[in-house]
Amino acid sequence: MSTTTSFRAGMDAAKKNKNDEFYTQLPDIEAELRHYRPHFKGKTVLCNCDDPFESNFFKYFAMNFRRLGLKKLIASCYGGSPVQGQELALFDLEGMDNADAEAKRPYKIEITEIPDANGDGAVDLSDVEYLLQNDANVLTVLDGNGDFRSPECLALLDEADIVVTNPPFSLFREYVASLIEREKKFLIIGNQNAITYKEIFPLIQTNQLWLGFGFKRNMAHFYTPYAPYSQWIEQEGDGVVRVAGVQWFTNLDLPKRHENLILVEKYDPDRNPRYDNYDAIEVSKTSDIPDDWTGVMGVPITFLNKYNPEQFEIIGIAKAPLGTASKVYPRQTQVSKDGSRSEVTKLNDGPAIMVSKPPQGETYYIVNGEYFVQRYARILIRRIGDAQ
């Protein structure tokens, strides 16, 4: 099973079972957040999918509260998390009694100042722990279940300036919708395939959402209490897994978004064939975008890691159901790599390229005696100023 296939299988399992609690590692958070520091001065930050005692998002903002010049930090958690309260015994906290702790009641934590409580001359997590254990006004038990869609959590969202978290994979569409509806700034983690969701791609096309700086080698490390995930992602250690195809999604500006992509390749009809069902040419790698083509090009979704809206215009996407194809193919014969045949309609799912003969070592399709290959979803782009 390929990494992409296994990742999709895992996402499907997460959606079905709702076992999608992935706790982001602090180094990954630090590596991304350093690109946005000016955005946080004087702002209220909300981490609304984060148990403060397990979430490295909360730890990052608590440790950097003064350095970032935050106005306020709010974190809320969903009740019943399998790891809730494991790091710091909840019944040791002001504002939560034994019954609340044993029931794993959801709660919120609001911080407006982190003093040097232990007098050691530095502000660190020990000061945060002291604050939580000795200030009953900081922690409040929630009335509901802590779901980000609940009225009291939506009220917290209304109060926030910027939201930073790793929302549930299975609820990504709905989570983003809540942020857009309330016109919030955000920096969140999601599956790379979310780019092709019919609810997400229009936001990318209209510059309401874009990709952040990104994970190293497009892989993220998470802690998860769910053992079954080791079947489809790499196990890195006790409860720590490595996941491919993960992205930061944001509407916070960052420098790389204004860097022009250097184009060095030339149009080659063999390397850049025209699609049969879209008015565009194929560009299989972002680095192969030709500098002498003035029409529409289909590029991989990874292009968005290099996308500068001042250099390129996003025309659309070649991916059903969003793509507006110029033709619809009748039912076709799919010939798999192993030679097996089946009757399908898959050729209508994305960009198709007509070939003169059956390709070797590649799945292809036969329609009325003609041969086609299909490419995965392509972002349709055109250079700014090249519109004809």
N, C-alpha and C positions, 0 to 999 in steps of 0.2 A: 504494500500500500504506500503510495507516494505521500510526501509531507503535506501537500495541498489537500489530497483526498482525505487523509486521516484528520487534518485540521477541521475540514468541513464536517466529517463524521462526528468529531468531538463537539463542534458547535451545535449540531443537530441534537446530540445527546444532552447537552446543557439546556437547550430550549425545552426538550421534552421532560427532563427530570428536574429542571430548575436548580441543578447543582452547579452553579456558575459563580461561586465565590473564589475569586483569584486575588490574592493580596500582593500588590506590586512591591518590588524590592526597592529599598531606599536609594541605592546607586543609580538606578534607572530614573527615579524621580529627580534626583539632584542633577543628573546630566541634562534632562530636558528643561527643568525649571530655571536653570541659569540663563536661558535665552530670553526670559520674560520679566526679569526683576523690576524694571521701571514701571511695569503695569500695576504692581501691587501696592505702591506707596499710598497710604491713606485709605485703603480699600478694606471692605469686609469680605472675607473668603469663606466659602461654604464647602465642606466635604460631606455631602449628604448620602453617601453610600459607605460610610466608614466608621467601624467600631474604633473609637479613639485609642483603645489599648492594644489594638492589633494593626491599625492602619499606619503605614509609613507616610501617607499624605499628611495625616494629622501631626506625626512626629516632625516631618520636615518643616511645616509652617509654625509649629510650636517652637522648635529650636531656632528658627530664623525670624521669629516674630518681630524683634527689634530691628534686625538688619534690613528686613523688607519694609519696615515702617508701616506694618498693618494697623488698621483701625480696630479690627475684630476678627476672631477666628471662631467659626461654628462647625461642629462635627456632630452628625447624628447617625445612629445605627439601626439596623433592622432587627427586631426581636427574634430570638431563637437561633441566632447564628451558632454553628457548631464550635466556633472558637471564641465566642463572645466572653470577655472577662477573664481569659486565661492568664494574661500577663500581669494584671494587678487585681487582687481580690476586690470585687465590687462592694462587699459589705464593709470594707475599710474606708469607704468614701463618704464624705459629708453629702447628704441629699439622697442617699440610697440605703434602704434598710435590708435586713436579711431576706425578707419575703420577696422584695424586688430582685435581689441578686439571684436567689434560688430559682425564680421564675424566668430569669434572663430577660427582664423587662427592657424594652428599648428606651433610650435616653438621648439627650442632647447635651453637649458641653459648649459653653460660650466663654471665650476668653478675650478680655480687652487689655490685659497687661500681664506680663510675666516678670515678676520681680526676682531679684537675686535672693530667694527665700532662705537659702542655707548660708548666705554670707561668704561664699567662696570666691567672689569677684567675677564669676562667670554665670551666664544664664544657659542652662542645659536641661535635659529631660528630668534630672533629679528635682529641679525647681518646679517643673510642670507637675511632677508627681506630688510634691509637697502641696502645691496649690490645689490640686484636685482632692487631696485627702483632708484639707483644712478649710475649704471655702465652700459652704453649702450653696452659695449663689451661683457657682460655676456649673454644677451638674443638676439637671432636671429630668425626672422620669417622664416619659411621654404618655399621653393618654391612649394613643393608637398603637399600631404595630411598627411604626418607624419607616414605613414604605415611603419612598420619595414622592408618591402620588397622593399621600394622605393630606388632609387640610392643614394640619399643623406643620408638616414638612414643606408644603407649598408656601406657607407663610414665611418659613425660614428662607426659602428660595427668593421670595419677594424682597426680603431684607438684604440679601447678598448682592455684592457687585460682581464677583468672579466665583465661578464654581470649578473646583479641581478635584477629580476623583476618577475611579475606575468603575463605571456602572455595570450592572449585570449584563452579560453578553446577550441573554435572551430578551432583554427589554431595551436594547440600544435605541431602536427607532422611537419608542415612546419616550425614552429619557431625553433624547435630543429634541423632540417636539416640545417638551415642557420648557426647555431652555430657550428655544426660538420664540415660542409664544410669549414668554416674559422678557424677551430681548436682553438676555443675560450674556455676559462674557464668560467664556469657559475654556478649559483645557482638560480633555477627557481621553480615555483609552478605549479603543474598539478594534474589532476584527477588520482587517484590510478589505475583506469582501463587502463591508458595509458601504464602500464607495459606490457599488452597483445597485444598492437598494433604491427602489423607486421613491422612498421617502427622503433619502439622503442625497442622491446625486443632484437633484435640482438645486439644493442648497449650495453644493460645490459649484455648479454652473453659474449661479447668480452671485458668487462670492460672499455668501453668508457663512460659509464654513470652508476650512482648508486643512491641509495636513501640517502638523507641527514639525519640529526639527527631526524627530524620529529616533527609533531605537538602533543601537549598533547592530549592523547586519540584519536589520528588520526582525530582530528576535528579542523577546522580553522574558524575564525571569519572574516567576510568581510563586508564592506559597499557597497551596490549596489543601484542605482537609479531605478532599475526595480522591481516594485511591484509584477509582476507575479511569481517571484521566491519564494515568501512566500508560494506558493502552494505546494512546494516540498522540502523545507528546513526550518529549524526552525527559526522563527522570534525572534530576541533577543532584538529588540528595534527599534527606528525610523531609518529605512534604514539599520540596522545591522542584518545580518543573520549568522547562524552557519551551516557549511557544513561538512558532514562526508566524509571519503574516499579521503582526500586531502593529497598530499605528496610533499616534497621538492625533486627535482631532481638535481643532481650535478655531476661534475667531479673534484671537489676539494676534496683533501684527508682530512679525519677527523679521530680522534682516534678510534671511535667505529668500524670503518671498519676493524680494526686489532685485535679486541677482539674475542677470541674463544667462541663459544657457548658451554656451559657445557651440556653434554649429560648424562642422568641418566636412560633413559628407555631402555628396552630390546625388541627385535623383538617378536611380538606376531601375529601369522597368522590370528587370529580372528580380532584383532584390525588393523592389517596391511595387508589386503588382496591384492592379485596381481590384477593388471588391466587386463582386457581381451584384450584390444587393444593397450597396451603399455607394454614394458618389464621393469616394475617397480612395487614397492609396494606403497600402499596408506599410507600417514602420514597426518592425518587431522589437526594436530596442530604442530607448530614449536617445542614446548616444548616436543613433543612426539617422536622426531627423535631418533630411537634406536642406541645405541652406538656399537651394535654388528652386524649390517647389513653392508655388504661390497658392495652391489650392488646399483642399481639406485633406488631412492625414489622420489615420487611425493609429494611435499609440497605446502601449500597455498602460494599465492603471497605475503602475509605478512611476509613470511620468509625473504624476501629481506631487511627487517628492521634489521635483525640480521646477514646478510650475510657477511662472512669474506672470501675473495677469496683465502686466504692462508690455509683455513680449508676445504672449499667445492669447487667443480667444478660444474658449471652449464652445464648440458648436453643438455638441450632443454626445451621445454614447451609442455604440453599436452593440446593444444588448437588450434582448426582450425582457420585460415588456416596454422599456423606455425607448429603445431605439426605433426610429422611424425608417424602416427598410423600404427600398424602392420596389421590391417584389416579394411575393410569398411563394415558397416552393411547395409543390404537391408532396404527398407522402413519398419518402425516398428510401433507398436501400443503404444501410450503413454497413460498411465492411471494416471490421476491427483489425487490429494489428495481427491477431492470430488467424485471420482469414474468415472468422465467423460472420454470418450475415443476419441482419434483422431489419424489419420495416419500422421506420421512425419518422419523426418530424423535427429532429434536433437541428437541422440545417437552418431553421428559422430563428434559432436562439441567439445568433450572433453574426459577425461578418463572415461571408463565404467567398472563397477564391476559386475560380474555375481553373482546372489544370488539364493539360493535354492527354495525360495518361495516369493510370493509378500510381500514386506515390508509394515508395518502398518504406516499410517500417512506420507507417502513419495511418491512422484511421481516416477513411475517406467516404464519400457519399456518391451515389449514382442517381441522377435524375434524368429521365428520358434519354438514357445512353450517354450523358455527359458526366464528367467527374469533377467533384468539388472537395475542397478541404475547408475546415472551419477554424477560425481563430477565437481565442477567448475574448471576453469583453474588451473593446477598444474605446478609448476616449477620442472623440473626433475634435481635432483642433485646427486652427489656422493662425498663421503669424499675423500680428497686428499690422494693419496697413496693406495687407495682401489681398483683401476682399476684392472679388471681381464682379 
